[in-house]
Amino acid sequence: MFWQNVLRALKFLAQGQFRRVWNEVHVRLYRAAWEVLWLFILPIRRAGRPWPSGVLGCETNHPVAIHSPDHLAPKGTAENNSTNKKFVLHMDQKLRAEFGTGPLRMMDLGCAGGKLVTDFLALGWVAIGLEGSDYSLKHRRPYWDRYAHRNLFTCDITKPFQVTLDGQPTKFHLITCWEVLEHIATPDLPAVFENVRRHLEPGGYFIASTTETSDIHHGLELHQTRWPNARWRQFVEQNYPDLEYVDLGLKIYQYVRYNFLHPSFLLYRKKP
């Protein structure tokens, strides 16, 4: 992976994409710094917080998105395990200020390896990740080898599902979805957003990143809905008036996943 990144950087430099290379180097150094800071901040944040209890579950008749190109030709689910400690700590501080000291709950849609979920778990959150492909489960990718069927589940998010806590339906203070929505066929988007709204607490946040670029893998176009950010916002705001746009006060590189060339974030809060 290291030499692949070096070769990519040399390719971009040869093409005159100096800003892109600088952005990538800057982001990697920034994230590495926060990985170190995390080691010191985590014990302070965790001090005095009760460890979350309860058994999570995911009730669905469609445990795998069998028709999705990402299941037929796994790429993101086989490679990605993204997190961003700055984002995790920022949302932890923000939502604890808004919801109080009780247990907070988060759900990551399209969780791939599940690292983001485990970071929120480390802070004492109730956290679950759903993944449409069963690649990570079958291959026991980190962190599925430890958290499968406990905090990480396979699920087709374009079909009805219900997350439960101790057997009862539960809602979440934070739902994230990083470069997943473009993988959804356009006719299936309303079903995904209905699942989000149904699982979101009043006052809770839905945060997603999207990209409008093409991604062909083994002859399959993985990105089925390639909309610019303005089109995504129009879709949300015309169809879901209970979701209000918010500013989280974060820079592009402080989110978990993003496209530097075409940054696109959906930042919404469910009206109380």
DOVEXKE-837315 format. One line per field, with one value per residue (C-alpha): residue number from 1; x, y, z. Coordinates in steps of 0.001 Angstrom, whole numbers, padded with zeros to 6 digits. Each point is the difference from the previous one (the first is absolute). Last residue first. Layout:
BEGIN
num <- NUM ...
u <- X ...
v <- Y ...
w <- Z ...
//
This chain:
BEGIN
num <- 272 271 270 269 268 267 266 265 264 263 262 261 260 259 258 257 256 255 254 253 252 251 250 249 248 247 246 245 244 243 242 241 240 239 238 237 236 235 234 233 232 231 230 229 228 227 226 225 224 223 222 221 220 219 218 217 216 215 214 213 212 211 210 209 208 207 206 205 204 203 202 201 200 199 198 197 196 195 194 193 192 191 190 189 188 187 186 185 184 183 182 181 180 179 178 177 176 175 174 173 172 171 170 169 168 167 166 165 164 163 162 161 160 159 158 157 156 155 154 153 152 151 150 149 148 147 146 145 144 143 142 141 140 139 138 137 136 135 134 133 132 131 130 129 128 127 126 125 124 123 122 121 120 119 118 117 116 115 114 113 112 111 110 109 108 107 106 105 104 103 102 101 100 99 98 97 96 95 94 93 92 91 90 89 88 87 86 85 84 83 82 81 80 79 78 77 76 75 74 73 72 71 70 69 68 67 66 65 64 63 62 61 60 59 58 57 56 55 54 53 52 51 50 49 48 47 46 45 44 43 42 41 40 39 38 37 36 35 34 33 32 31 30 29 28 27 26 25 24 23 22 21 20 19 18 17 16 15 14 13 12 11 10 9 8 7 6 5 4 3 2 1
u <- -037064 000986 002266 003426 001690 003475 000239 003569 001494 003591 000707 003786 000741 -002401 -000990 000167 000126 -000429 002763 001571 -002887 000074 -002444 -002348 -002972 -002194 -003609 -002664 -003411 -001623 -003726 -000671 000976 -000929 000913 002885 001582 -000203 001096 002946 001063 -000346 002086 002691 000516 -001711 001587 -002608 001139 003618 001273 000050 000853 002710 002185 -000154 -001234 -000151 -001473 000254 -002880 001095 -001987 000539 -002615 -001002 -003431 -000301 -002452 -002298 -002904 001702 000762 -000963 -003184 001659 002911 -002201 -002175 003148 001067 -003454 -000121 003419 -001027 -001152 003431 002014 002174 003793 -000147 -001492 003000 002824 -000114 -003414 -000334 -002887 000259 -002413 -001438 -003326 -000925 -002570 -000089 001727 002666 000887 -001534 000810 -002902 000234 -002012 001934 002461 002248 000788 001462 003170 000696 002776 -000533 -000619 -000701 003612 002015 003276 000894 -002132 002485 002168 -000854 -001468 000035 -003628 -001131 002010 -001380 -003629 -000966 -002667 001804 -001640 001994 -001169 000975 -001219 002459 002599 002859 001632 -003285 000211 003420 -001261 -002723 002479 002183 -002823 001759 -002622 -002527 -002517 -002409 001587 -002341 000488 -001471 000696 -000200 -001092 002161 -002096 -001567 001362 003355 000507 -000780 002668 002785 -000482 -000422 003339 001785 -001140 000734 003527 000590 -000773 -001067 000212 000267 -000173 001447 -002356 -003220 001140 000735 -002316 -001193 -003420 -000576 001039 -001968 -003118 -002395 000674 -000227 000456 -002058 -003311 -002868 001203 000240 003314 001069 001757 000252 000066 002579 002073 003007 -000822 001976 002139 003203 -000603 000773 003229 001096 -000682 001870 003519 -000112 -002160 002774 002169 -002697 -000684 003557 -000268 -003199 001696 003057 -002209 -002114 003004 001508 -003292 -000536 003568 -000425 -003251 001529 002902 -002215 002474 -000606 003474 -000804 -003193 001901 002716 -002670 -001677 003338 000646 -003495 000513 003374 -001636 -002869
v <- 018046 000635 -002695 001471 -000088 000256 -001418 000466 000415 000919 -000323 000040 -000788 -002966 -000900 -002670 000241 003738 002235 000358 002115 002413 -000323 002586 -002366 002242 -001167 -000840 -000870 -003424 000040 001405 -003326 -000090 003417 000572 -003389 -000003 003630 -000711 -002930 002053 002845 -002484 -001274 -003291 -003257 -002607 -003491 000212 -003584 -000178 -003640 -001173 -001500 003315 003219 003036 003182 003314 001849 -000641 -000122 000654 -000616 001331 -000604 001670 -000469 002711 -002436 -003415 -001539 -003610 000768 002885 -002155 -002881 002466 001444 -003414 -000783 003350 -000728 -003294 001499 001713 -003218 000240 000147 003809 -000207 -001841 002536 000147 -000546 001125 -000187 001845 000269 -003397 -001760 -003371 -002717 -002455 -003384 001105 002781 -000428 001190 -000366 -000677 000830 -000372 002431 -000465 -003588 -001315 -001637 000595 001518 000781 -003456 -002207 000522 001986 -001914 -001412 002700 002651 -000667 -002231 -003404 -001009 -001095 002995 002527 -001403 -000179 003090 002455 001067 001260 001425 000301 002183 000469 002669 -000339 001843 -003263 -000971 003178 -001080 -003543 001259 002053 -003100 -002106 -001650 001152 002108 000548 001698 001054 000103 002025 -000080 002216 -001265 002708 003051 002645 000175 003282 000268 -003733 000408 002631 -001614 -003432 001532 001807 -003025 -002260 002578 000610 -003755 -000490 -003461 -002102 -003750 -000324 -002744 -002965 001903 002700 -002492 -002974 -000943 -001663 001466 003501 -000379 -000375 -002791 -002164 002835 -002452 -000518 000549 -001167 002369 000317 001436 -000662 001739 -001478 002329 001854 003087 000448 002716 003208 001094 000325 -000774 003525 000184 -003499 000860 003324 -001401 -002842 002121 002581 -002599 -000939 003721 000615 -002845 001534 003333 -001622 -002013 003047 002180 -002647 -000401 003744 000547 -002697 001568 003472 -001207 -001513 000754 -003293 -001237 000933 -002065 -003038 000409 000116 -003127 -001818 000981 -001109 -003395 -000215 000416 -002391
w <- 017606 -003643 -001349 -000637 -003362 -001463 -003514 -001164 -003466 -000756 -003752 -000465 003658 -000011 003561 002696 003801 000352 001332 -003447 -001277 002931 002871 001517 000043 -002130 -000145 -002598 001414 -000349 000833 -003472 -001601 -003691 -001378 002423 -000584 -003800 -000279 002264 -002157 -003170 001429 001047 -003524 -000867 -001107 000916 -001062 001112 -000152 -003794 -000732 -002400 002692 001871 -001601 002276 -001492 001826 001646 003568 003204 003700 002657 003406 001548 003388 002873 001340 -000066 000001 -003383 -000792 -001931 -001806 -001151 -001145 -001898 -001570 -001270 -001387 -001803 -001583 -001612 -003330 -000328 000295 003115 -000356 -000053 003500 001432 000038 003804 001625 003605 002458 003311 002939 -000834 000407 001477 -000604 002939 000206 002448 -002419 -003438 -003499 -002406 -003713 -003105 -003278 -001598 003047 -000996 003255 001294 003677 002114 003688 001435 -003020 -001145 002566 000401 -003412 -001565 001044 -001905 -002915 000774 -003683 000055 002049 -002011 -003258 001174 -001974 001136 003174 003194 002914 003589 002933 003582 001049 002756 -001650 -001122 -001660 -002074 -001249 -000596 -002332 -002019 -000439 -001446 -002944 -002544 002003 -002775 002387 003301 002998 003173 003518 003014 003566 002443 000727 -001676 -003452 -001374 001781 -000380 -003695 -000587 002033 -001555 -003450 000267 001473 -002840 -002690 001323 000267 -003671 -001116 -003116 -000362 -003757 -002181 -000338 000734 -002389 -002769 -000139 -003518 000386 003466 -001005 -003246 002180 -000927 003068 002522 002882 003175 -001826 002207 002692 003781 001151 003563 002864 003485 002977 002041 -000637 002319 002496 -000478 002927 -001979 -003686 -001202 001987 -001036 -003677 -000069 000458 -002538 -002301 -000258 -001759 -002524 -000336 -001190 -002519 -001325 -000622 -001598 -002350 -000806 -000813 -002277 -001882 -000315 -001197 -002666 -001191 -000077 -002133 -002692 -002812 -001770 000937 003599 -000161 -001294 002628 002721 -001384 -000038 003617 001014 -001638 001732 003399 -000811
//
